[in-house]
Amino acid sequence: MDEANQIAKDSVPRIDAYGFIRPVEFDYAVYEEFIARYRVVLTRRALKWSKLLQQSAAVEKSIKVKRYIRKGIPNEHRSHVWMVVSGAQAQMGMNTGYFRRMFIEGEKNPKLLDLVNTDLNRTFPDNVQFRKNSNPSLQKHLYNVLVAYGQHNTTVGYCQGMNFIAGYLILVTKDEEKAFWLMDALIGRILPDYYSPAMTGLKTDQEVLGDLVKKKLPAVSQLIEAHGVMWTLLVSRWFICLFIDILPVETVLRIWDCLFFEGSKVLFRVALTLIKQYQAFILEARNFPDICDKFKEITKGEFVTDCHYFMQKIFAEPGSLSKTTIDKLREKQRLQLASEEK
């Protein structure tokens, strides 16, 4: 470890604000430099958000709110804003007692309980708050949310990946019922069919990304096609985990700010920005394993650590990306998938 990194390590806590233990390879010097700049941004944004929410707690859909969300929701307002803009608050208001009822019914479903219990200890082993012996432990809250959601959405039940999403929602909301209704918004409305048994939506969106790369970054597309690499091998975890455990926590939360407000097309913006930023690096790949390694590498480093700069780039770098374009590509890929499965 160089001297700058050692000095930074002495001043940056080993456990972050969300309870995650920083990995061995964590670059403390880069982080310290970033966080000094970012605290200034956070202070400025917090003042603007407080003023906006004093005028109305409703958070109307407007150009101003969209701009504010793209620049980041301060942590103290994040839970409230996610609940309102996603429609989760309205659903919770109309369904008093529903979450508790689903949990009680779910507890009578042994198959669901087995699936949920199997993944509990695998959820964020690097987070001190999710350890079984922590006091308090968020594991119990995670269990409650996953059981209730599995009973509520019987088509999906429980699917791997949902534990990480529920975990992040619990960290942000600190409330089981809110986490449940935000999961309902994400899985039921925002993400098109990612977690159903056939995972049709997930498979579709991976191929849609392939189409977008072909159009916007043809050299990368040619490389991937030449080596016969399937997009699912490269990006399935990006989509199914919504970048959890792929990108730094604060960057993921900034992406989710936009995901709840603007919908799933933001995931394509993130993916395209990563690929475009590291296009030259990816094009150095000489074979199949090389390509897979490069796609793992591009999700690390200074570019993704500076979440504020990164978010500016995702709305500039990929260029135009309309809902109409995404819808057309999704329809094309859905038909393609359906014909292959016949």
Disulfide bonds with the S-S distance in Angstrom:
none
